[in-house]
Amino acid sequence: MKRILVLRLSAIGDVAMTVPVISSLSKAYPETEIIFVSQKFANGFLKYIPNVRFFEVDLKGRHKGFWGVIRLFFDLKKLGKFDVIADLHDVIRTKILRNLFLFSSAKKVVIDKGRKEKKNLCKIDGKELKPLETTTSRYAKALQNAGFVFNVEFDYLFANSILNDSILNITGSKTGKWIGIAPFAKHKGKIYPLEQMEKVVEQLSESLDIKVFLFGGGPTEKTILAGWEKRFRNTVSLAGKLGIDDELKVISNLDVLVSMDSANMHFASLVNTPVVSIWGATHPFAGFYGWNQNPKLALQINLPCRPCSIYGNKPCFRKDYACLNLITPQDIVNKTNEVIIA
């Protein structure tokens, strides 16, 4: 039996994008054991893939910093020999780690992130605006370079999951249409103005046939979403109430999810839920669009400066975030209605 060590430590959306590839690999090679190294959150969706053994990396504790990488190396060595070591992250931490396996007989493959192409895509002057290879394709190529022959053929982890009582106590039973709204992202260049998104929530929640679910994480997000929950009828904030596994189950029951270019878009893609995605500083051409999502459901403004960033972390070149501010709440409502009425 072959054993593959896969390294993809973060971020949550990027790890989620490995699922179509790892699932396809698992189906093509059912006798192969895949040891996937990532943070705790990843097990919320990787556990549904056969032949995957999850190894939790602790980047804030045991595996933090340079000496933490050394400890991680020795922890992984205890798992036995590997036939292939696939670095699907290619950052300083994983570069050190794979070099520590220098004398291992395992074949080592590394993702080609296309950094130069992405840099050219984000130029203000001389921009090369063209679709780049998708991230899932880059993951697949790295593993194919190790000698695995497979096509990426993935539908979903599950769809319309039956919700248990603990979830139903929060969501209630489904009647009518369920719409999810995930208004946050890691960087400002990917976040639709919250005062405008509030108008979207207000308008969608007015229909008695619609229940709106709000998704978010940290304390500030929880506070904002709790305020919206109190202000608008038929609106439920799920922030801080469910783990990733249960959130995925709720998302699988949504009729549509409204999301930024963020992890929630990829979660929905894993459970066959359509996404109305909102794009600002970033662009689907960079290769991070949701797996099998309809490109017609992407809302974006065509500006000569877009995209200015791969991750949305650079200051706005125009200083007005027109890429986000020119999208109206009505645009989002209309696109959402297109999905639920179809």
C-alpha positions in Angstrom: 0.0 0.0 0.0 1.4 3.4 -1.0 1.4 6.2 1.5 1.2 9.9 0.6 2.1 12.8 2.9 0.2 15.9 1.9 1.1 19.3 3.3 -1.4 22.2 3.2 -1.3 24.0 6.5 -3.6 27.0 5.8 -5.6 29.0 4.9 -9.0 27.4 5.5 -10.4 28.3 2.0 -7.2 27.0 0.3 -7.4 23.7 2.3 -11.1 23.4 1.3 -10.0 23.7 -2.4 -7.9 20.5 -2.0 -11.0 18.4 -1.4 -12.0 17.8 -5.0 -8.5 16.7 -5.7 -7.9 14.5 -2.7 -11.3 13.0 -3.1 -10.6 12.2 -6.8 -7.2 10.7 -5.9 -8.8 8.6 -3.2 -11.3 7.1 -5.6 -8.7 6.4 -8.2 -6.3 4.8 -5.7 -8.5 3.2 -3.0 -5.5 1.2 -1.6 -3.4 4.3 -1.0 -3.3 6.0 2.4 -3.3 9.8 2.3 -1.9 11.5 5.4 -3.1 15.1 5.3 -1.3 17.6 7.5 -3.2 20.7 8.3 -4.8 22.6 11.2 -7.7 21.3 13.2 -10.4 23.0 11.1 -9.6 20.9 8.1 -10.8 17.7 9.6 -14.3 19.1 9.5 -14.4 18.3 5.8 -11.5 15.9 5.1 -13.0 13.3 7.4 -15.6 12.6 4.7 -13.0 11.4 2.2 -12.1 7.7 2.3 -8.4 6.7 2.9 -7.5 10.0 4.4 -5.7 10.0 7.7 -5.7 13.5 9.2 -2.7 14.8 11.2 -3.3 18.0 13.1 -0.6 20.6 13.1 -0.4 23.0 16.1 1.0 26.2 14.6 0.3 28.2 17.8 1.8 25.6 20.2 3.9 22.6 19.6 4.7 23.3 16.0 5.2 27.1 16.2 8.3 28.7 14.8 11.5 27.1 13.5 11.9 24.6 16.3 8.2 23.8 15.9 8.9 22.7 12.3 11.7 20.5 13.6 9.2 18.9 16.1 6.7 18.5 13.4 9.3 16.6 11.3 10.0 14.2 14.1 6.2 13.8 14.8 5.6 12.9 11.1 8.6 10.5 11.1 6.9 8.5 13.8 4.1 7.7 11.3 6.4 5.6 9.3 7.8 5.8 5.7 6.1 7.7 2.9 6.2 7.0 -0.8 5.3 10.5 -1.8 5.6 13.9 0.0 3.4 16.5 -1.7 3.9 20.1 -0.7 0.6 21.8 -1.7 1.5 25.0 0.2 5.1 25.9 -0.7 5.8 28.5 2.1 8.9 28.8 4.3 7.5 26.4 6.9 6.8 23.6 4.4 10.0 24.3 2.5 12.0 23.7 5.6 9.9 20.6 6.4 10.4 19.0 3.0 14.1 19.7 3.1 14.3 17.9 6.4 13.0 14.8 4.5 16.0 15.2 2.2 17.4 11.7 2.9 14.0 10.1 2.7 13.4 7.8 -0.3 10.0 9.4 -0.8 9.3 11.2 -4.1 8.8 14.9 -3.4 6.5 17.2 -5.5 5.6 20.8 -5.0 2.8 22.9 -6.2 3.5 25.5 -8.9 1.6 28.5 -7.5 2.2 30.6 -10.6 3.4 33.5 -8.6 4.8 35.5 -11.6 1.5 35.1 -13.6 -0.4 36.3 -10.5 1.9 39.3 -10.1 1.3 40.2 -13.8 -2.5 39.8 -13.3 -2.4 42.4 -10.4 -0.2 45.0 -12.1 -1.8 48.5 -12.4 0.2 49.2 -15.6 0.7 46.5 -18.1 -1.9 44.2 -16.5 -2.2 40.8 -18.2 -5.9 40.2 -17.6 -6.5 36.6 -18.5 -7.8 33.5 -16.6 -5.0 31.7 -14.8 -4.9 28.0 -14.0 -7.2 27.1 -11.1 -5.9 26.3 -7.7 -7.5 22.9 -7.8 -5.8 22.2 -11.1 -2.4 23.2 -9.6 -3.0 20.8 -6.7 -3.9 18.0 -9.1 -0.8 18.6 -11.2 1.5 18.4 -8.2 0.1 14.9 -7.4 0.1 13.8 -11.0 3.8 14.8 -11.2 4.3 12.1 -8.5 3.0 9.5 -10.9 -0.6 9.3 -10.0 -3.0 9.2 -13.0 -6.4 10.6 -12.2 -8.9 13.2 -13.3 -10.5 15.6 -10.9 -14.1 14.4 -10.9 -15.9 15.6 -7.8 -19.6 16.4 -7.2 -19.9 17.0 -3.5 -19.1 15.6 -0.1 -22.8 15.4 0.7 -25.9 17.4 -0.3 -29.1 18.3 1.7 -27.7 16.7 4.9 -30.2 15.7 7.5 -29.9 18.1 10.4 -29.8 16.7 13.9 -31.8 18.1 16.8 -29.0 20.2 18.1 -28.8 22.0 14.8 -32.6 22.2 14.4 -32.8 23.9 17.8 -30.9 26.8 16.2 -32.2 26.8 12.7 -35.7 25.4 13.0 -37.1 23.0 10.5 -36.9 24.1 6.9 -40.0 25.7 5.3 -39.7 27.9 2.3 -36.3 29.1 1.0 -33.1 29.3 3.1 -30.6 31.9 2.1 -27.1 32.2 3.7 -25.1 35.4 3.9 -21.4 35.3 4.8 -20.4 39.0 4.7 -16.8 38.8 6.0 -13.4 38.0 4.7 -9.9 38.2 6.0 -8.9 41.4 4.2 -10.7 44.7 3.6 -10.4 44.5 -0.2 -12.7 41.5 -0.2 -15.4 42.8 2.2 -18.6 44.4 0.8 -19.4 47.5 2.9 -21.3 46.2 5.9 -23.8 49.1 5.9 -24.8 48.0 2.3 -24.9 44.3 3.2 -27.2 45.2 6.0 -29.7 46.5 3.4 -29.4 43.2 1.6 -30.3 41.3 4.7 -33.1 43.7 5.5 -34.6 43.3 2.0 -34.3 39.5 1.8 -35.7 39.0 5.3 -38.9 40.9 4.5 -40.3 37.8 2.6 -42.2 35.4 4.9 -41.1 32.6 2.6 -37.4 33.2 3.3 -35.2 32.6 6.3 -31.8 34.2 6.3 -28.8 32.6 8.0 -25.7 34.7 8.9 -22.2 33.2 9.0 -19.2 34.7 10.7 -16.4 34.0 13.2 -14.6 36.3 15.7 -16.1 38.4 18.5 -16.6 41.5 16.3 -18.4 39.6 13.6 -20.6 37.8 16.2 -21.6 41.2 17.6 -22.5 42.6 14.2 -24.4 39.6 13.1 -26.3 39.4 16.5 -27.4 42.9 15.9 -28.8 42.1 12.5 -30.5 39.0 13.9 -32.3 41.2 16.4 -33.2 43.9 13.9 -34.6 41.8 11.1 -37.2 39.1 11.2 -36.7 35.6 9.8 -32.9 36.1 10.4 -30.7 33.8 12.4 -27.0 34.3 13.2 -25.0 31.1 13.3 -21.8 32.9 14.3 -20.1 30.9 17.1 -22.9 28.5 17.5 -21.8 25.6 15.2 -18.5 23.9 14.3 -17.4 23.6 10.7 -18.9 20.2 10.3 -22.4 21.4 11.4 -22.0 24.6 9.4 -21.4 22.5 6.3 -24.6 20.6 7.0 -26.6 23.8 7.2 -25.0 25.2 4.1 -25.9 22.0 2.2 -29.6 22.8 3.0 -29.4 26.4 1.7 -31.0 27.3 -1.6 -28.2 29.9 -2.1 -25.3 31.4 -0.2 -24.2 35.0 -0.7 -20.5 35.2 0.0 -17.4 37.2 -0.4 -14.3 35.6 -2.1 -13.8 33.7 1.1 -13.8 30.2 2.7 -17.6 30.1 2.8 -17.7 30.1 -1.0 -15.6 27.0 -1.0 -17.6 25.3 1.8 -20.7 25.8 -0.3 -18.9 24.3 -3.3 -18.2 21.2 -1.3 -21.9 20.5 -0.5 -23.4 21.4 -3.9 -24.9 24.8 -2.9 -24.9 27.6 -5.4 -23.1 30.8 -4.4 -23.7 34.4 -5.4 -20.1 35.6 -4.9 -19.0 39.2 -4.5 -15.6 40.2 -5.8 -13.7 43.5 -5.1 -9.9 43.8 -5.2 -9.6 40.1 -6.1 -10.8 38.4 -9.3 -12.0 34.9 -10.3 -9.2 34.9 -13.0 -6.6 34.3 -10.2 -7.9 30.7 -10.0 -9.7 30.8 -6.6 -13.3 30.6 -7.9 -15.5 28.1 -6.1 -15.4 24.5 -7.5 -18.1 24.0 -10.1 -19.8 27.3 -9.3 -21.6 29.1 -12.0 -19.5 32.0 -13.2 -22.6 34.0 -14.0 -23.3 34.2 -10.3 -20.1 36.2 -9.7 -20.9 39.9 -9.0 -18.0 42.2 -10.0 -17.3 45.6 -11.4 -15.0 45.8 -14.4 -12.4 48.4 -13.6 -9.0 48.8 -15.2 -7.2 48.5 -11.8 -8.9 45.1 -11.0 -7.6 42.9 -9.7 -5.0 44.8 -7.7 -4.4 42.0 -5.3 -4.5 38.2 -5.1 -5.7 38.1 -1.4 -7.3 41.5 -1.1 -4.7 42.7 1.4 -3.3 45.7 -0.5 -4.5 49.3 0.0 -6.9 50.5 -2.7 -5.1 52.1 -5.6 -8.0 54.5 -6.1 -8.5 54.9 -2.3 -12.3 54.6 -2.7 -12.8 50.8 -3.1 -15.0 51.5 -6.1 -14.8 47.8 -7.0 -17.0 47.1 -4.0 -18.9 50.3 -3.5 -20.3 50.3 -7.1 -22.1 47.0 -6.5 -25.5 48.0 -5.1 -27.5 46.0 -2.6 -30.2 45.6 -5.2 -27.7 44.0 -7.5 -27.1 41.4 -4.8 -30.8 40.9 -4.1 -31.6 40.5 -7.8 -28.8 38.0 -8.4 -29.9 36.0 -5.3 -33.5 36.0 -6.5 -32.4 34.6 -9.8 -31.2 31.5 -8.0 -34.1 30.9 -5.7 -36.7 31.6 -8.4 -35.0 29.4 -11.0 
